[in-house]
Amino acid sequence: MTLKEIINKIFWHPDFKKEDYVIVILDRGAKNNRREIPLSEIEVRGNFIVYFDTYIPLHRVLEVKNKRTGEIIYQKLYLR
C-alpha cells in the first residue's frame, strides 16, 4: 500500500479515526530533524501534504503512527 493510500484509508475508512494518527516528517532544523504533525490537520493535494499554508512533499514523510497505541503503520523503507 502506498503512503497516499494509507492516508486516504485513515481519512475515509470507518474503522479509523484520523485524530488518533500523526505523520512524522523530515524537518531540518527541528529536534532530531523530525517533526510530528496531527493527521487531522493536513490535506493531501497531489504529491504534497498541506499543513496550514505549507506544502510538504510526500517524500519527506518518514512515518505514520497511531499516537494512542504507538503502532507505526507506515515507515519509510530506509528507516526499517
C-alpha distances in whole Angstrom, upper triangle without the diagonal:
4,7,8,6,7,10,11,10,12,15,15,15,18,17,16,19,18,21,20,17,18,16,18,19,21,24,27,30,28,29,27,26,23,23,21,21,21,18,20,22,20,19,16,18,17,15,17,17,21,23,26,27,25,23,20,18,14,15,17,15,15,14,13,15,17,20,22,21,20,17,14,10,9,12,12,13,16,17,16
4,5,5,6,9,10,11,13,14,15,16,19,19,17,19,17,20,20,17,16,14,16,16,18,21,24,27,26,27,25,23,21,21,20,19,19,16,19,20,17,16,13,15,13,12,14,14,18,20,23,24,22,19,17,14,11,11,14,12,13,12,12,15,17,20,23,22,20,17,14,11,9,11,11,12,15,16,16
4,5,5,6,9,10,11,12,14,15,18,18,16,17,14,17,17,14,13,11,12,13,15,18,21,24,22,24,22,20,18,17,16,15,15,13,16,17,14,13,11,13,12,10,11,11,15,16,20,21,19,16,14,12,8,9,11,9,10,9,9,12,15,17,20,20,18,16,12,10,7,9,9,11,14,15,15
4,5,5,6,8,10,10,12,14,17,17,15,16,14,17,17,14,14,12,14,14,17,19,23,26,24,26,25,22,20,19,17,16,16,12,15,16,12,11,8,10,9,8,10,10,13,15,19,20,18,15,13,12,8,11,13,11,13,12,11,14,16,19,21,22,20,18,15,13,11,13,13,15,18,18,19
4,6,5,6,9,10,10,11,15,15,13,15,14,17,17,15,15,14,17,17,20,23,26,29,27,28,27,25,22,21,19,18,17,14,16,17,15,13,11,13,12,12,13,13,16,18,21,23,21,19,17,15,12,14,16,14,15,14,12,14,16,19,21,21,20,18,15,12,11,14,14,16,19,20,20
4,5,5,6,9,10,10,14,13,11,13,11,15,14,11,12,11,14,15,18,21,25,27,25,26,25,23,20,19,17,16,15,11,14,16,14,13,12,14,14,14,14,13,16,18,21,23,21,19,17,16,12,14,15,12,13,11,9,11,12,16,17,17,16,14,12,8,8,11,13,15,18,18,17
4,5,5,6,9,10,13,13,10,11,9,12,12,10,10,9,13,14,17,19,23,25,23,24,24,22,19,17,15,13,12,8,10,12,10,10,8,12,13,12,12,10,13,14,17,19,18,16,14,14,11,14,14,11,13,11,8,11,12,15,17,17,17,15,13,10,10,13,14,17,20,19,19
4,5,5,6,8,11,12,10,11,10,14,14,12,13,13,16,17,21,23,26,29,27,28,28,26,22,21,18,16,14,11,12,14,11,10,9,11,12,13,13,12,14,16,18,20,19,17,16,16,13,16,17,15,17,15,12,14,15,18,19,20,20,18,16,13,13,16,17,20,23,22,23
4,5,5,5,9,9,8,10,9,13,13,12,14,14,17,19,22,25,28,31,28,29,29,27,24,22,19,17,15,12,13,16,14,13,12,15,16,16,17,15,17,19,21,24,23,21,20,19,16,19,20,16,18,15,12,13,13,17,18,18,18,16,15,11,12,16,18,20,23,23,22
4,6,6,8,8,5,7,6,9,9,8,11,12,15,17,21,23,27,29,26,27,26,25,22,20,17,15,12,9,10,13,12,12,12,16,17,17,17,14,16,17,19,22,21,20,19,19,16,19,19,15,17,14,10,11,10,13,14,15,15,14,13,10,12,15,18,20,23,22,22
4,6,8,10,7,7,6,9,11,10,12,13,17,18,22,24,27,29,27,28,28,26,23,20,17,15,12,9,8,11,10,10,10,14,16,16,16,13,14,15,17,20,20,19,18,19,16,19,20,17,18,16,13,14,13,15,17,18,18,17,16,14,15,18,20,23,26,25,25
4,6,9,8,9,9,12,14,13,16,17,20,22,25,27,31,33,30,32,32,30,26,24,21,19,16,12,12,15,14,13,13,15,17,18,18,16,17,19,21,23,23,22,21,21,19,22,23,20,22,19,16,17,16,18,19,20,21,19,19,16,17,21,22,25,28,27,27
4,6,6,8,10,13,13,13,16,18,21,23,27,29,33,34,32,33,32,31,27,25,22,20,17,14,14,17,17,16,16,19,20,21,21,19,21,21,24,26,26,25,24,24,21,24,24,21,22,19,16,16,15,18,18,18,20,18,18,15,17,20,23,25,28,27,26
4,5,8,10,13,13,14,18,19,23,25,29,31,35,36,33,34,34,33,29,27,24,21,18,15,15,18,18,18,19,22,23,24,24,22,23,23,25,28,28,27,26,27,24,27,27,24,25,22,18,17,15,18,17,18,20,18,19,17,19,23,25,28,31,29,29
4,7,10,12,11,13,16,18,22,24,28,30,34,35,32,33,32,32,28,26,22,21,18,15,15,19,19,19,20,23,25,25,25,22,24,24,26,29,29,28,27,27,24,26,26,23,23,20,16,15,13,16,15,15,17,15,16,14,17,21,24,26,29,27,26
4,6,9,8,9,13,15,18,21,25,26,30,32,29,29,29,28,24,22,19,17,14,12,12,15,16,16,17,21,22,22,22,19,20,20,23,26,25,24,23,24,21,23,23,20,20,17,13,12,10,13,12,13,15,13,14,12,15,18,21,23,26,25,24
4,5,6,8,11,14,17,20,24,25,29,30,27,27,28,27,23,21,17,15,11,9,9,13,14,15,16,20,22,22,21,18,19,18,20,23,23,23,22,23,21,23,23,19,20,17,13,12,10,11,11,13,14,14,15,14,16,19,22,25,27,25,25
4,5,5,8,11,14,17,20,22,25,27,24,24,25,24,20,17,14,12,8,6,5,9,10,11,13,17,19,19,18,14,15,14,17,20,19,19,18,20,17,20,19,16,17,15,11,11,9,10,11,13,14,14,14,13,14,17,20,23,25,23,24
4,6,8,11,14,17,21,22,25,26,23,23,24,23,20,17,13,11,7,7,5,9,11,13,16,19,22,22,20,16,16,15,16,20,20,20,19,21,20,22,21,18,19,16,12,11,9,9,10,13,14,14,15,15,16,19,21,25,27,24,25
4,7,11,13,17,20,22,25,26,22,22,23,23,19,16,13,11,8,8,8,12,13,16,17,21,23,23,21,18,18,17,19,22,22,22,21,22,20,22,21,17,17,14,11,8,6,6,6,9,10,11,12,12,14,17,20,23,25,22,22
4,7,10,13,17,18,22,23,20,20,20,19,16,13,10,9,6,6,8,10,11,14,15,19,20,19,18,14,16,15,17,20,19,19,17,18,16,18,17,13,13,10,7,6,4,6,8,10,9,10,10,10,11,13,16,19,21,19,19
4,7,10,13,15,18,19,16,16,17,16,12,10,6,5,4,5,8,9,10,13,14,17,19,18,16,12,14,12,15,18,16,16,14,16,14,16,14,11,11,8,6,6,7,6,10,12,10,11,10,10,11,12,14,18,19,17,18
4,6,10,12,15,17,14,15,15,14,10,8,6,5,6,6,10,10,9,12,12,15,17,15,13,10,12,11,15,17,15,14,11,12,10,12,10,7,8,6,4,6,9,10,13,14,12,12,10,10,9,10,11,15,16,14,16
4,7,9,12,14,11,12,11,10,6,5,4,6,9,10,13,13,12,15,15,18,19,16,14,12,14,13,16,18,15,15,11,12,11,11,9,6,5,5,6,8,11,11,15,15,12,13,10,12,10,9,10,14,14,12,14
4,6,9,12,10,11,11,8,6,5,6,8,11,12,15,14,12,14,14,16,17,14,12,10,12,12,15,16,13,12,9,9,9,9,5,4,5,7,9,11,15,15,18,19,16,16,13,14,12,11,10,14,14,12,15
4,6,9,8,10,9,6,5,7,9,11,14,15,19,17,16,17,17,18,19,15,14,13,15,14,17,17,14,13,10,10,10,9,5,6,7,10,12,15,18,18,22,22,19,19,16,17,14,12,11,14,13,12,15
4,6,6,8,9,5,5,6,9,11,15,16,19,17,16,18,18,19,20,17,15,14,14,13,16,16,12,12,10,11,12,12,8,9,10,13,15,17,20,19,23,24,21,21,19,20,18,16,15,18,17,15,19
4,6,8,8,5,7,9,13,15,18,20,23,21,19,21,21,22,23,20,17,17,18,16,19,18,15,15,13,14,15,14,10,13,13,16,18,20,23,22,26,27,23,24,22,23,21,18,17,19,18,17,20
4,7,8,6,8,10,13,15,19,21,23,21,21,23,24,25,26,23,20,19,19,17,19,19,16,17,15,17,18,17,14,15,16,18,20,22,24,23,26,27,24,26,23,25,23,21,20,22,21,19,23
4,6,5,6,6,10,12,16,18,21,19,19,22,22,24,25,22,20,18,18,16,18,18,15,17,15,17,18,17,13,14,14,16,18,19,21,19,23,24,21,23,21,23,21,19,18,21,20,18,21
4,5,6,7,11,14,17,20,22,21,21,24,25,27,28,25,22,21,21,19,21,22,19,20,18,19,20,19,15,16,14,16,18,18,20,18,22,23,19,21,20,22,21,19,19,21,20,17,20
4,5,8,11,15,18,20,23,22,22,25,25,27,28,24,22,21,22,20,23,23,20,21,18,19,19,18,14,14,12,14,17,17,20,19,22,22,19,20,18,21,19,16,16,18,16,14,17
4,7,10,13,17,19,22,20,20,22,22,24,24,21,19,18,19,17,20,20,17,17,14,15,16,14,11,12,11,13,16,17,20,19,23,23,20,21,18,20,18,16,15,17,15,14,17
4,7,10,13,15,18,17,17,19,20,22,23,20,17,16,17,15,18,19,16,16,13,14,14,13,10,9,8,10,12,13,16,15,19,19,16,17,15,17,15,13,13,16,15,13,16
4,7,10,12,15,14,14,17,18,20,21,19,16,14,14,12,15,16,14,14,12,14,14,14,10,10,10,10,12,13,15,13,17,18,16,17,15,17,15,14,15,18,18,15,18
4,7,9,12,11,12,15,16,19,21,19,16,13,14,11,14,16,14,15,13,15,14,15,12,10,10,9,9,10,11,10,14,15,13,14,13,15,14,13,15,18,19,16,18
4,6,9,7,8,11,13,16,18,17,14,10,11,8,11,14,12,13,11,14,13,15,12,10,11,11,10,10,12,11,14,16,15,16,14,15,14,15,16,20,21,19,21
4,5,6,7,11,13,16,19,18,15,12,12,9,12,15,14,15,14,16,15,17,15,13,14,12,10,10,10,9,12,15,14,15,14,15,15,16,18,22,23,21,22
4,5,6,8,10,14,16,16,13,10,10,9,12,15,14,14,13,15,13,16,15,12,13,11,9,10,10,10,13,15,14,15,13,13,13,15,17,20,22,20,22
4,6,8,11,15,18,18,15,12,11,10,11,15,15,15,15,17,16,19,18,15,17,15,12,13,12,12,14,17,17,17,17,16,17,19,21,24,26,24,25
4,7,10,13,17,17,14,10,9,6,8,11,12,13,13,16,15,18,17,15,17,16,14,15,15,14,17,19,19,20,19,18,18,20,21,25,26,25,26
4,7,10,13,13,10,6,5,5,7,10,10,10,10,12,12,15,14,12,15,15,13,14,15,16,18,21,20,20,18,17,17,18,19,22,24,23,25
4,6,10,11,8,6,5,7,9,11,10,10,10,12,12,15,15,14,17,16,14,17,18,19,21,23,22,22,20,19,17,19,20,23,25,24,26
4,6,7,6,5,6,9,12,12,12,9,10,10,9,13,13,12,16,15,14,17,18,20,23,24,23,22,20,18,16,18,18,21,23,23,24
4,6,5,6,7,11,12,12,12,9,10,10,10,13,14,14,18,18,17,20,22,24,26,28,27,25,23,21,19,20,20,23,25,25,27
4,6,8,10,14,16,15,14,10,11,9,9,12,14,14,18,19,18,21,23,25,28,29,28,26,23,21,19,20,19,21,23,24,26
4,7,10,13,16,15,13,9,9,6,6,8,11,11,15,16,16,20,22,24,27,28,26,24,21,19,16,17,15,18,20,21,23
4,6,9,12,12,9,6,5,4,5,9,9,10,14,15,15,18,21,22,25,26,24,24,21,19,17,17,16,19,20,21,23
4,6,10,10,8,6,5,6,6,10,10,9,13,13,13,16,18,19,22,23,22,21,19,17,15,16,16,19,21,20,23
4,6,7,6,5,6,9,10,13,12,12,16,16,15,18,20,20,23,25,24,24,21,20,19,20,19,23,24,23,26
4,6,5,7,8,11,12,15,13,13,16,16,15,17,18,18,21,24,22,23,21,20,19,20,20,24,24,23,26
4,6,8,10,14,15,18,17,16,19,20,19,20,21,21,24,26,25,26,24,24,23,24,24,27,28,27,30
4,7,10,13,15,18,16,17,20,21,21,23,24,24,27,29,28,28,27,26,24,25,24,28,29,28,31
4,6,10,12,15,13,14,17,18,18,21,23,23,26,28,26,27,24,24,22,22,21,25,25,25,28
4,7,9,12,11,12,16,17,17,20,23,23,26,28,26,26,23,23,20,20,19,22,23,23,26
4,6,8,7,8,12,14,14,18,20,21,24,25,23,23,20,20,17,17,15,19,19,19,22
4,5,6,8,11,13,14,18,21,22,26,26,24,23,20,19,16,15,14,16,17,18,20
4,5,6,9,11,12,15,18,20,23,24,21,20,17,16,12,12,11,13,15,15,18
4,6,8,11,13,16,20,21,25,25,22,21,17,16,13,11,9,11,12,13,16
4,6,9,12,15,18,19,23,23,20,20,16,16,13,11,9,12,12,12,15
4,6,8,11,15,16,19,19,17,16,13,12,9,8,7,11,12,11,14
4,7,10,14,15,18,18,15,14,10,11,8,6,5,9,9,8,10
4,6,10,12,15,14,11,10,7,8,5,4,6,10,11,9,10
4,7,9,12,12,10,9,6,6,5,7,9,13,15,13,13
4,6,9,8,6,6,4,6,7,9,12,15,17,14,14
4,5,6,5,5,6,8,10,12,16,18,20,17,17
4,6,5,7,9,11,13,14,18,20,22,19,19
4,6,8,11,13,15,17,21,23,25,22,21
4,5,9,11,14,16,19,21,23,20,19
4,6,9,12,13,16,18,20,16,16
4,6,9,11,14,16,18,15,14
4,6,7,11,13,15,12,11
4,7,10,12,15,13,12
4,7,9,12,10,10
4,6,8,7,7
4,6,6,7
4,5,6
4,6
4
